[in-house]
Amino acid sequence: MLRRSKFQGARFLAGLWVGGMVASALLATVAFGLGSLASWLLPPLVRQIAAGVVLVGFAVADLAAKTPHIWRQVPVQYLKTMPPGKLGVVWGFDLSLLFTTQKSTSLTWAALTGLVLLAPSASWLTLCGMTTGGC
């Protein structure tokens, strides 16, 4: 898109970032809420052990080529029907929800597990930082 029109490409990238930040903030809010609840209900040692078990589970899943994901992507027809800025917002929102596309990896799931169980107060900074770094 940047090769055809720098203006349209810039609008797409700006929309991608905006959509990504909205989705990241939404996901971070959920992670913070669940993490705060887990911190309130479970002692730190139990949360650390649970995080370790989940991380080992993801490692085993990766080794067995069974990384959890959903086989879907942003519909390609949007490329032809939406203006660049709106397309960027939709695409960014979908990608930044992290678990809605086939691009999810165990590293993403491990990061979410760590945020929820070990550091819920870092969820906004981490997830919004991932979006900004990814754009």
MIDOSE-1310 file (N, C-alpha, C; in nm, 2 decimals, decimal comma, always signed):
residues 135
mlrr	+0,08/-0,12/+0,00/+0,00/+0,00/+0,00/+0,09/+0,13/+0,00; +0,20/+0,12/+0,07/+0,29/+0,24/+0,07/+0,35/+0,26/-0,06; +0,37/+0,16/-0,14/+0,43/+0,17/-0,28/+0,33/+0,25/-0,37; +0,20/+0,22/-0,36/+0,10/+0,28/-0,44/+0,08/+0,42/-0,40
skfq	+0,06/+0,45/-0,27/+0,03/+0,58/-0,23/+0,08/+0,60/-0,08; +0,17/+0,69/-0,07/+0,23/+0,71/+0,07/+0,12/+0,76/+0,17; +0,03/+0,84/+0,12/-0,08/+0,89/+0,20/-0,17/+0,78/+0,25; -0,21/+0,69/+0,16/-0,30/+0,58/+0,19/-0,22/+0,48/+0,28
garf	-0,10/+0,46/+0,25/-0,02/+0,37/+0,34/+0,00/+0,42/+0,48; +0,02/+0,55/+0,49/+0,03/+0,62/+0,62/-0,10/+0,61/+0,70; -0,21/+0,63/+0,63/-0,34/+0,62/+0,69/-0,37/+0,47/+0,74; -0,33/+0,38/+0,66/-0,35/+0,24/+0,70/-0,26/+0,21/+0,83
lagl	-0,14/+0,25/+0,83/-0,05/+0,22/+0,94/-0,10/+0,30/+1,07; -0,15/+0,42/+1,05/-0,20/+0,49/+1,17/-0,33/+0,42/+1,22; -0,41/+0,37/+1,13/-0,53/+0,30/+1,17/-0,50/+0,17/+1,23; -0,39/+0,10/+1,18/-0,35/-0,03/+1,24/-0,30/+0,00/+1,38
wvgg	-0,23/+0,10/+1,41/-0,19/+0,13/+1,54/-0,30/+0,17/+1,64; -0,40/+0,25/+1,59/-0,51/+0,29/+1,67/-0,60/+0,17/+1,71; -0,63/+0,08/+1,60/-0,71/-0,04/+1,63/-0,63/-0,13/+1,73; -0,50/-0,14/+1,71/-0,42/-0,23/+1,79/-0,42/-0,18/+1,94
mvas	-0,41/-0,05/+1,95/-0,41/+0,01/+2,09/-0,54/-0,01/+2,16; -0,65/+0,00/+2,09/-0,78/-0,01/+2,15/-0,80/-0,16/+2,19; -0,76/-0,25/+2,10/-0,78/-0,40/+2,14/-0,68/-0,43/+2,25; -0,56/-0,38/+2,25/-0,46/-0,41/+2,35/-0,51/-0,35/+2,49
alla	-0,57/-0,24/+2,49/-0,62/-0,18/+2,61/-0,73/-0,26/+2,67; -0,82/-0,31/+2,58/-0,93/-0,40/+2,62/-0,88/-0,53/+2,68; -0,79/-0,59/+2,61/-0,73/-0,72/+2,66/-0,65/-0,69/+2,79; -0,58/-0,58/+2,80/-0,51/-0,55/+2,92/-0,60/-0,53/+3,04
tvaf	-0,71/-0,47/+3,01/-0,81/-0,45/+3,12/-0,86/-0,59/+3,17; -0,89/-0,68/+3,08/-0,93/-0,81/+3,12/-0,82/-0,88/+3,20; -0,70/-0,87/+3,14/-0,59/-0,94/+3,21/-0,56/-0,88/+3,35; -0,58/-0,75/+3,36/-0,56/-0,68/+3,49/-0,67/-0,73/+3,59
glgs	-0,79/-0,74/+3,54/-0,90/-0,78/+3,63/-0,88/-0,92/+3,67; -0,85/-1,01/+3,58/-0,83/-1,15/+3,62/-0,71/-1,17/+3,71; -0,60/-1,09/+3,68/-0,48/-1,10/+3,76/-0,50/-1,05/+3,90; -0,58/-0,94/+3,91/-0,61/-0,88/+4,04/-0,69/-0,98/+4,12
lasw	-0,79/-1,04/+4,06/-0,87/-1,14/+4,13/-0,78/-1,26/+4,17; -0,69/-1,31/+4,08/-0,60/-1,42/+4,12/-0,51/-1,38/+4,23; -0,46/-1,26/+4,23/-0,38/-1,21/+4,34/-0,45/-1,20/+4,47; -0,57/-1,17/+4,46/-0,65/-1,16/+4,58/-0,69/-1,30/+4,64
llpp	-0,72/-1,40/+4,55/-0,76/-1,53/+4,59/-0,65/-1,63/+4,62; -0,53/-1,61/+4,55/-0,43/-1,71/+4,56/-0,30/-1,65/+4,61; -0,23/-1,73/+4,70/-0,10/-1,68/+4,74/+0,00/-1,68/+4,63; +0,11/-1,60/+4,64/+0,21/-1,59/+4,54/+0,27/-1,72/+4,49
lvrq	+0,30/-1,81/+4,59/+0,36/-1,94/+4,55/+0,27/-2,02/+4,46; +0,14/-2,02/+4,49/+0,04/-2,10/+4,41/+0,04/-2,04/+4,27; +0,04/-1,91/+4,26/+0,03/-1,84/+4,12/+0,16/-1,87/+4,05; +0,28/-1,87/+4,12/+0,40/-1,90/+4,05/+0,41/-2,05/+4,00
iaag	+0,36/-2,14/+4,08/+0,35/-2,28/+4,04/+0,26/-2,30/+3,92; +0,14/-2,23/+3,93/+0,04/-2,24/+3,82/+0,10/-2,18/+3,69; +0,17/-2,07/+3,70/+0,24/-2,01/+3,58/+0,34/-2,11/+3,52; +0,42/-2,17/+3,61/+0,52/-2,27/+3,56/+0,46/-2,39/+3,49
vvlv	+0,35/-2,44/+3,55/+0,28/-2,55/+3,49/+0,22/-2,51/+3,35; +0,16/-2,40/+3,34/+0,11/-2,35/+3,21/+0,22/-2,33/+3,11; +0,33/-2,28/+3,15/+0,45/-2,26/+3,06/+0,50/-2,39/+3,01; +0,52/-2,48/+3,10/+0,56/-2,62/+3,06/+0,46/-2,68/+2,96
gfav	+0,33/-2,66/+2,99/+0,23/-2,71/+2,90/+0,24/-2,65/+2,76; +0,27/-2,52/+2,75/+0,29/-2,46/+2,62/+0,41/-2,51/+2,55; +0,52/-2,53/+2,63/+0,64/-2,59/+2,57/+0,62/-2,73/+2,51; +0,54/-2,81/+2,59/+0,51/-2,94/+2,54/+0,42/-2,93/+2,41
adla	+0,33/-2,85/+2,41/+0,24/-2,83/+2,30/+0,32/-2,78/+2,18; +0,41/-2,69/+2,20/+0,50/-2,65/+2,08/+0,58/-2,77/+2,03; +0,64/-2,84/+2,12/+0,72/-2,96/+2,08/+0,64/-3,06/+2,00; +0,51/-3,07/+2,04/+0,42/-3,17/+1,97/+0,35/-3,10/+1,85
aktp	+0,39/-2,98/+1,82/+0,33/-2,90/+1,71/+0,18/-2,89/+1,73; +0,14/-2,86/+1,85/+0,00/-2,84/+1,89/-0,03/-2,71/+1,96; +0,05/-2,61/+1,91/+0,03/-2,47/+1,97/-0,12/-2,43/+1,96; -0,18/-2,39/+2,07/-0,32/-2,35/+2,06/-0,34/-2,23/+1,97
hiwr	-0,43/-2,24/+1,88/-0,47/-2,12/+1,79/-0,60/-2,15/+1,72; -0,65/-2,05/+1,66/-0,77/-2,06/+1,58/-0,74/-2,03/+1,43; -0,78/-2,11/+1,34/-0,74/-2,10/+1,20/-0,84/-1,99/+1,14; -0,81/-1,87/+1,16/-0,88/-1,76/+1,09/-0,79/-1,64/+1,08
qvpv	-0,82/-1,55/+0,99/-0,75/-1,43/+0,98/-0,86/-1,32/+0,94; -0,81/-1,19/+0,94/-0,90/-1,08/+0,90/-0,94/-1,12/+0,76; -1,07/-1,11/+0,73/-1,12/-1,14/+0,59/-1,05/-1,05/+0,49; -1,01/-1,12/+0,38/-0,93/-1,06/+0,27/-1,02/-0,96/+0,19
qylk	-1,15/-0,99/+0,19/-1,24/-0,90/+0,11/-1,24/-0,75/+0,16; -1,20/-0,74/+0,29/-1,19/-0,60/+0,34/-1,08/-0,52/+0,27; -0,98/-0,58/+0,21/-0,88/-0,51/+0,14/-0,94/-0,43/+0,02; -1,04/-0,48/-0,04/-1,10/-0,42/-0,15/-1,22/-0,33/-0,12
tmpp	-1,28/-0,35/+0,00/-1,40/-0,27/+0,03/-1,39/-0,16/+0,13; -1,28/-0,16/+0,20/-1,26/-0,05/+0,31/-1,15/+0,05/+0,27; -1,17/+0,17/+0,31/-1,07/+0,27/+0,29/-0,95/+0,24/+0,38; -0,83/+0,29/+0,35/-0,71/+0,25/+0,42/-0,71/+0,27/+0,57
gklg	-0,76/+0,38/+0,62/-0,76/+0,41/+0,76/-0,85/+0,32/+0,84; -0,97/+0,30/+0,79/-1,07/+0,21/+0,85/-1,02/+0,06/+0,85; -0,96/+0,02/+0,73/-0,91/-0,11/+0,72/-0,80/-0,13/+0,83; -0,71/-0,03/+0,85/-0,61/-0,04/+0,95/-0,66/-0,06/+1,09
vvwg	-0,77/+0,01/+1,12/-0,83/+0,00/+1,25/-0,89/-0,14/+1,27; -0,96/-0,19/+1,17/-1,02/-0,32/+1,19/-0,91/-0,43/+1,19; -0,81/-0,42/+1,11/-0,70/-0,51/+1,11/-0,62/-0,51/+1,24; -0,59/-0,39/+1,28/-0,51/-0,37/+1,41/-0,59/-0,42/+1,53
fdls	-0,72/-0,40/+1,53/-0,80/-0,45/+1,64/-0,80/-0,60/+1,65; -0,82/-0,66/+1,53/-0,83/-0,80/+1,52/-0,69/-0,87/+1,56; -0,59/-0,82/+1,51/-0,45/-0,87/+1,53/-0,41/-0,85/+1,68; -0,45/-0,74/+1,74/-0,41/-0,71/+1,88/-0,49/-0,78/+1,98
llft	-0,60/-0,85/+1,94/-0,67/-0,93/+2,04/-0,59/-1,05/+2,07; -0,48/-1,08/+1,99/-0,38/-1,18/+2,01/-0,43/-1,32/+1,99; -0,55/-1,36/+2,03/-0,59/-1,50/+2,02/-0,69/-1,52/+1,91; -0,72/-1,42/+1,83/-0,82/-1,43/+1,72/-0,76/-1,47/+1,59
tqks	-0,63/-1,48/+1,58/-0,57/-1,52/+1,45/-0,48/-1,64/+1,46; -0,44/-1,69/+1,34/-0,35/-1,81/+1,34/-0,21/-1,77/+1,38; -0,18/-1,64/+1,39/-0,05/-1,59/+1,43/-0,01/-1,60/+1,57; -0,11/-1,64/+1,65/-0,08/-1,66/+1,80/+0,03/-1,77/+1,82
tslt	+0,12/-1,75/+1,91/+0,22/-1,85/+1,94/+0,22/-1,87/+2,09; +0,29/-1,97/+2,13/+0,30/-2,00/+2,27/+0,37/-1,89/+2,35; +0,45/-1,82/+2,28/+0,52/-1,70/+2,34/+0,41/-1,60/+2,38; +0,32/-1,58/+2,30/+0,21/-1,48/+2,33/+0,12/-1,54/+2,45
waal	+0,09/-1,66/+2,44/+0,01/-1,72/+2,55/+0,09/-1,72/+2,68; +0,22/-1,74/+2,67/+0,30/-1,74/+2,79/+0,31/-1,60/+2,85; +0,32/-1,50/+2,76/+0,32/-1,36/+2,81/+0,19/-1,33/+2,88; +0,08/-1,37/+2,82/-0,05/-1,34/+2,89/-0,06/-1,42/+3,02
tglv	-0,02/-1,54/+3,03/-0,02/-1,61/+3,15/+0,06/-1,54/+3,26; +0,18/-1,50/+3,22/+0,27/-1,43/+3,31/+0,21/-1,30/+3,36; +0,14/-1,23/+3,27/+0,08/-1,10/+3,31/-0,04/-1,13/+3,41; -0,12/-1,22/+3,38/-0,24/-1,25/+3,46/-0,19/-1,31/+3,60
llap	-0,10/-1,40/+3,60/-0,07/-1,47/+3,73/+0,04/-1,40/+3,81; +0,13/-1,33/+3,74/+0,25/-1,28/+3,81/+0,26/-1,13/+3,82; +0,21/-1,06/+3,71/+0,23/-0,92/+3,71/+0,11/-0,84/+3,64; -0,01/-0,85/+3,70/-0,12/-0,79/+3,64/-0,11/-0,64/+3,62
sasw	-0,04/-0,58/+3,71/-0,02/-0,43/+3,70/+0,06/-0,39/+3,58; +0,13/-0,48/+3,52/+0,21/-0,44/+3,40/+0,13/-0,47/+3,27; +0,01/-0,51/+3,28/-0,06/-0,56/+3,16/-0,08/-0,45/+3,05; -0,12/-0,33/+3,10/-0,14/-0,22/+3,00/-0,01/-0,18/+2,93
ltlc	+0,10/-0,16/+3,01/+0,23/-0,13/+2,95/+0,28/-0,24/+2,86; +0,27/-0,36/+2,90/+0,32/-0,47/+2,82/+0,24/-0,49/+2,69; +0,11/-0,50/+2,70/+0,03/-0,53/+2,58/+0,03/-0,41/+2,48; +0,01/-0,29/+2,53/+0,02/-0,17/+2,45/+0,16/-0,15/+2,39
gmtt	+0,26/-0,19/+2,46/+0,40/-0,19/+2,41/+0,42/-0,29/+2,30; +0,36/-0,41/+2,32/+0,37/-0,51/+2,21/+0,31/-0,46/+2,08; +0,19/-0,39/+2,10/+0,13/-0,34/+1,98/+0,21/-0,23/+1,91; +0,27/-0,14/+1,99/+0,35/-0,03/+1,94/+0,47/-0,09/+1,87
ggc	+0,54/-0,18/+1,94/+0,66/-0,24/+1,88/+0,63/-0,32/+1,76; +0,51/-0,38/+1,75/+0,47/-0,46/+1,63/+0,44/-0,38/+1,51; +0,40/-0,25/+1,53/+0,36/-0,17/+1,42/+0,49/-0,11/+1,37
